[in-house]
Amino acid sequence: MPYIFLRIAWMKHYQGVTEDDIPSGAGSYVEVNKDGREVYNFFPIQGKYYGYARIQDGRSLHIERIGAKPAVPFIDNVTVVVFAKNPETGGQYIVGWYKNAKLNRQVQKLAHSTFPKGKNYQIIADIANSHLIPADDRIYTVEGPGQTNAWYAEEYEDAAYFQRLEDYMADPEGYIIRKARKIAIGRAWQPNVELRKKIEEKAMEFVESYYKVRDYEVDVVHKENYGWDLEATLNSKTLLLEVKGLSGPFNGIELTPNEYTNSKTNRKHYRICVVSYALDDNKRKLEIFYWSQNEWINNAGNVLKVDEITSARFTKK
C-alpha cells in the first residue's frame, strides 16, 4: 500500500469552522479568511470522509510517483497521512490519516445535493479506515517535506521509517517516543553530591514502591537518558515517571532540557513525581502531577506554574 503525506491547516476537529476551531498555518488564504477547503476533512458524509490538501500553484498530484499510470485520474488503496503545523509550539505533526483511500490526481467537488456548501477533495476513504488524532495527542513529527505540501515519502525514506510509522498508527494513543540523549556535564554548583544521590535514590525507591503496590510493573530506565526515570505499566498502558526528590518541603523543582522536552512530547503518558522530605520516613510525601486541560495538576487540585528559562554553559576550549 503506497504512502503519501499531505500538509493541511491545523484544526481540532475538521468539521467546519467554529468559534473555538479556526484553521491556521496553511498559507495566506487560510490566515486572512480563517477558512479553507480542508476544514471539513473529517466531516462524515454517507459513511466516508472527503479529504483535501492545497497543492502549491494549483498543481495536480503526481500520483504516478506512488504507482499510478501516467494517464489515469486516480489510484486506489493508498495510505494518505495528513500533517499540519502546530500554531502554539511550531513543528509539523501528523494529525490523522486515511487508509485504503482513493486518491485523485485533480481536485474534485461534491455536488451541492450531497454537501450543501460543496466540498473540494482529492481523497475518499471509509470512516472505518480513517483516524483523526485529538489535538493534545499529536506528537509524531514530520520532518521530511520541507516547504512542499505533497511529500512522496517512499522516494526518500527507508523501510524502518515506515515500520515506526505503522507502529504509531497501530496505537497512536499508547505510542511513546523514546530518544536517548547524551549525558550532560555534571552540575558544578551541587554543594553535596553524595547527599543529592541519597535523596534521588530514596525518592526513586519510594515512587517505584508506590506503583508496584498498585499492581504496576516498574522498569528503571533513568540510565537510558530518555528524559524520565521509571516506566510503570498496567494493562498494556505505560506511564513515564520523572522523579524529583527533595530534602525538605516542595516549593519548586527544575526539569532538565531533555526532561522538559519529553514532558511536552510525551505529555499524555508523562508524570512528574515529586517526593518531599525524601530522607525522612515520617514526613516523606509524594505528589504526582499529570497533564490535563493545558496544565500540570495533581489529584488534590494543585497546579504547577511553569517558568521557561534560558541558560548557557561555558567551558574552556
C-alpha positions as CSV (number, residue, x, y, z in Angstrom):
1,M,0.0,0.0,0.0
2,P,1.7,3.2,-1.1
3,Y,2.0,6.3,1.1
4,I,1.7,10.0,0.5
5,F,1.9,12.8,3.1
6,L,-0.2,15.9,2.5
7,R,0.1,19.2,4.5
8,I,-3.2,20.8,5.6
9,A,-4.3,23.6,8.0
10,W,-4.2,22.9,11.8
11,M,-7.6,22.4,13.4
12,K,-9.1,20.4,16.2
13,H,-12.0,18.6,14.5
14,Y,-12.1,19.4,10.8
15,Q,-15.9,19.6,10.9
16,G,-16.2,23.2,9.8
17,V,-15.1,26.5,11.3
18,T,-16.4,27.3,14.7
19,E,-15.6,29.9,17.3
20,D,-13.1,27.6,19.0
21,D,-11.9,25.7,15.9
22,I,-10.3,28.1,13.4
23,P,-7.8,26.8,10.9
24,S,-4.3,28.1,10.9
25,G,-0.9,27.5,9.3
26,A,-1.7,26.7,5.7
27,G,-0.9,29.8,3.7
28,S,-2.2,33.3,3.3
29,Y,-5.7,32.4,2.3
30,V,-6.4,30.5,5.5
31,E,-4.7,33.1,7.6
32,V,-6.7,36.0,6.1
33,N,-10.1,34.3,5.7
34,K,-9.9,32.0,8.7
35,D,-11.3,29.3,6.4
36,G,-10.1,26.8,3.9
37,R,-11.2,23.9,1.7
38,E,-9.8,21.3,4.3
39,V,-12.0,22.5,7.2
40,Y,-14.4,19.6,6.5
41,N,-11.7,16.9,6.1
42,F,-13.1,14.7,8.8
43,F,-16.8,15.6,8.4
44,P,-18.8,12.3,7.9
45,I,-20.7,12.2,4.6
46,Q,-22.6,9.0,4.0
47,G,-20.0,6.8,5.7
48,K,-17.0,8.4,4.1
49,Y,-14.5,11.3,4.6
50,Y,-13.6,13.5,1.7
51,G,-10.1,15.0,2.4
52,Y,-8.5,18.0,0.7
53,A,-5.0,19.5,0.7
54,R,-4.0,22.6,-1.2
55,I,-1.2,21.9,-3.7
56,Q,1.0,24.9,-4.5
57,D,0.3,26.9,-7.7
58,G,-2.8,24.8,-8.4
59,R,-0.8,21.8,-9.5
60,S,-2.3,18.3,-9.5
61,L,-0.9,15.4,-7.5
62,H,1.8,13.3,-9.2
63,I,0.1,10.0,-8.3
64,E,2.4,8.2,-10.8
65,R,5.1,8.7,-8.2
66,I,3.2,6.3,-5.9
67,G,2.4,3.7,-8.5
68,A,-0.3,5.1,-10.8
69,K,0.0,5.0,-14.6
70,P,0.6,8.5,-16.0
71,A,-2.8,8.8,-17.8
72,V,-5.1,7.5,-15.0
73,P,-7.1,10.1,-13.0
74,F,-6.9,8.3,-9.6
75,I,-5.2,5.5,-7.6
76,D,-6.8,3.2,-5.1
77,N,-5.6,1.6,-1.8
78,V,-3.4,4.5,-0.8
79,T,-2.5,5.5,2.8
80,V,-2.8,9.3,2.9
81,V,-1.1,10.8,6.0
82,V,-2.2,14.4,6.7
83,F,0.1,16.7,8.8
84,A,0.0,20.3,9.9
85,K,2.0,22.9,11.8
86,N,1.1,23.3,15.4
87,P,0.4,27.0,15.9
88,E,1.4,27.0,19.6
89,T,4.6,25.1,19.6
90,G,5.7,25.1,15.9
91,G,6.8,21.9,14.3
92,Q,4.8,19.7,11.9
93,Y,2.8,16.9,13.3
94,I,0.7,14.1,11.9
95,V,-3.0,15.0,12.6
96,G,-4.6,11.9,11.0
97,W,-4.7,9.5,8.1
98,Y,-6.9,7.8,5.6
99,K,-6.1,4.1,4.8
100,N,-7.2,2.2,1.7
101,A,-8.1,5.6,0.2
102,K,-8.9,6.6,-3.3
103,L,-6.6,9.5,-4.3
104,N,-7.5,11.7,-7.2
105,R,-4.9,13.4,-9.3
106,Q,-7.1,16.5,-9.7
107,V,-9.3,18.3,-7.2
108,Q,-12.9,17.0,-7.3
109,K,-16.1,18.6,-6.0
110,L,-19.1,17.0,-4.4
111,A,-22.5,18.0,-5.7
112,H,-24.5,20.5,-3.6
113,S,-27.1,17.9,-3.2
114,T,-24.6,15.8,-1.3
115,F,-23.0,18.6,0.7
116,P,-24.8,21.9,1.0
117,K,-21.7,24.2,0.7
118,G,-20.0,22.0,-1.9
119,K,-16.8,20.1,-1.0
120,N,-13.4,20.1,-2.7
121,Y,-11.4,16.9,-2.3
122,Q,-8.7,14.6,-3.6
123,I,-9.2,11.9,-1.0
124,I,-12.1,9.5,-0.5
125,A,-11.9,7.0,2.4
126,D,-14.3,5.0,4.6
127,I,-14.6,6.4,8.1
128,A,-13.7,3.0,9.4
129,N,-10.3,3.2,7.7
130,S,-9.6,6.7,8.8
131,H,-8.4,8.3,12.1
132,L,-8.2,11.9,13.4
133,I,-5.8,12.4,16.3
134,P,-7.1,14.6,19.2
135,A,-5.1,17.9,19.2
136,D,-3.4,17.3,22.5
137,D,-2.2,13.8,21.4
138,R,-0.5,14.9,18.2
139,I,3.2,14.1,19.0
140,Y,4.5,12.4,15.9
141,T,6.6,14.9,13.9
142,V,7.1,15.0,10.2
143,E,10.5,16.5,9.2
144,G,11.0,15.5,5.6
145,P,8.6,17.5,3.4
146,G,10.3,20.9,3.6
147,Q,8.0,23.6,2.1
148,T,6.1,21.3,-0.2
149,N,2.5,20.3,0.7
150,A,2.7,16.9,-1.0
151,W,5.5,14.6,0.1
152,Y,6.1,11.3,-1.7
153,A,7.8,9.8,1.3
154,E,8.8,6.4,-0.1
155,E,11.2,8.1,-2.5
156,Y,13.2,9.4,0.5
157,E,12.6,7.2,3.5
158,D,13.6,3.5,4.1
159,A,11.6,0.6,5.4
160,A,12.5,1.3,9.1
161,Y,10.8,4.7,8.8
162,F,7.6,3.2,7.7
163,Q,7.8,0.5,10.3
164,R,7.9,3.1,13.0
165,L,5.0,4.9,11.3
166,E,3.0,1.7,11.2
167,D,3.7,1.1,14.9
168,Y,2.4,4.6,15.7
169,M,-0.7,4.2,13.5
170,A,-1.5,0.9,15.2
171,D,-1.7,2.5,18.6
172,P,-1.4,6.3,18.5
173,E,-2.7,6.8,22.0
174,G,-0.2,4.4,23.5
175,Y,2.8,5.3,21.4
176,I,5.8,6.7,23.3
177,I,8.7,8.5,21.6
178,R,12.0,7.2,23.2
179,K,15.2,9.1,22.2
180,A,18.3,8.5,24.3
181,R,20.2,11.7,24.9
182,K,23.9,12.2,25.8
183,I,24.6,12.8,29.5
184,A,25.3,16.5,30.1
185,I,28.3,17.7,32.0
186,G,27.8,17.4,35.8
187,R,26.3,20.4,37.7
188,A,29.3,22.3,39.2
189,W,27.0,24.1,41.6
190,Q,25.9,21.0,43.5
191,P,27.2,21.5,47.1
192,N,26.8,17.9,48.3
193,V,26.8,15.3,45.6
194,E,26.5,12.3,48.0
195,L,23.6,13.8,49.8
196,R,21.9,14.6,46.4
197,K,22.4,11.0,45.3
198,K,20.9,9.6,48.5
199,I,17.8,11.9,48.1
200,E,17.4,10.8,44.5
201,E,17.7,7.1,45.3
202,K,15.3,7.2,48.2
203,A,12.8,9.2,46.0
204,M,13.1,6.6,43.2
205,E,12.6,3.7,45.6
206,F,9.5,5.4,47.1
207,V,7.9,6.1,43.7
208,E,8.7,2.6,42.5
209,S,7.1,1.0,45.5
210,Y,4.1,3.3,45.2
211,Y,3.3,1.9,41.7
212,K,4.3,-1.7,42.4
213,V,1.8,-2.0,45.3
214,R,-0.8,-0.8,42.8
215,D,0.0,-3.8,40.5
216,Y,2.1,-1.8,38.0
217,E,5.2,-3.4,36.5
218,V,8.0,-0.9,37.0
219,D,11.2,-0.6,35.0
220,V,14.1,1.6,36.0
221,V,15.3,3.4,32.9
222,H,17.0,6.6,34.2
223,K,20.4,5.5,32.8
224,E,18.9,5.3,29.3
225,N,18.6,9.1,29.4
226,Y,15.1,9.1,27.7
227,G,14.0,12.1,29.8
228,W,12.3,10.2,32.6
229,D,13.4,7.8,35.3
230,L,10.9,5.0,35.6
231,E,8.3,3.3,33.3
232,A,5.2,1.9,35.1
233,T,2.9,-0.4,33.0
234,L,-0.5,-1.8,33.8
235,N,-3.0,-3.4,31.4
236,S,-0.7,-2.5,28.4
237,K,-0.7,1.2,29.3
238,T,2.7,2.8,30.2
239,L,3.3,5.8,32.4
240,L,6.6,7.7,32.1
241,L,7.7,8.8,35.6
242,E,10.1,11.6,36.2
243,V,11.1,11.6,39.8
244,K,12.2,14.7,41.7
245,G,13.4,14.1,45.3
246,L,13.7,17.0,47.8
247,S,15.3,17.1,51.2
248,G,12.6,19.5,52.5
249,P,9.2,20.8,51.5
250,F,8.1,21.1,47.9
251,N,8.5,24.8,46.8
252,G,9.8,24.2,43.3
253,I,11.7,21.8,41.1
254,E,13.6,22.1,37.8
255,L,13.5,19.9,34.8
256,T,16.5,19.5,32.5
257,P,16.1,20.4,28.9
258,N,15.7,16.8,28.0
259,E,13.1,16.2,30.7
260,Y,11.2,19.3,29.8
261,T,11.1,18.4,26.1
262,N,9.7,15.0,26.9
263,S,7.2,16.4,29.3
264,K,5.7,18.1,26.3
265,T,6.4,15.4,23.6
266,N,5.0,12.5,25.7
267,R,2.8,14.5,28.0
268,K,-0.2,12.2,27.8
269,H,2.0,9.5,29.4
270,Y,4.3,11.7,31.5
271,R,4.0,12.0,35.2
272,I,6.1,14.4,37.4
273,C,6.5,12.7,40.7
274,V,7.8,15.0,43.5
275,V,8.9,13.4,46.7
276,S,9.4,15.9,49.5
277,Y,11.3,15.1,52.7
278,A,12.7,12.1,50.8
279,L,15.1,11.0,53.7
280,D,12.5,11.4,56.5
281,D,10.4,8.2,56.9
282,N,7.8,10.1,59.0
283,K,7.3,13.2,56.8
284,R,8.0,11.8,53.3
285,K,5.3,12.8,50.8
286,L,4.6,12.0,47.1
287,E,2.8,14.3,44.8
288,I,2.1,13.2,41.2
289,F,1.3,15.7,38.5
290,Y,-0.3,14.9,35.2
291,W,-1.2,16.9,32.1
292,S,-4.9,17.9,31.9
293,Q,-6.7,20.9,30.4
294,N,-3.4,22.6,29.4
295,E,-1.8,22.4,32.8
296,W,0.1,20.2,35.2
297,I,-2.2,19.2,38.0
298,N,-2.4,16.6,40.8
299,N,-5.4,14.9,42.3
300,A,-5.6,17.5,45.1
301,G,-6.1,20.2,42.5
302,N,-2.7,21.7,42.9
303,V,-1.2,23.2,39.7
304,L,2.4,23.6,38.7
305,K,3.3,27.1,37.5
306,V,5.8,26.7,34.6
307,D,8.5,29.3,34.1
308,E,10.7,28.6,31.0
309,I,14.3,29.8,31.5
310,T,17.2,30.2,29.1
311,S,20.7,29.4,30.2
312,A,24.2,28.7,28.7
313,R,27.1,26.5,29.6
314,F,30.7,27.8,29.1
315,T,33.8,25.5,29.0
316,K,37.4,26.0,28.1
317,K,38.4,25.3,24.6
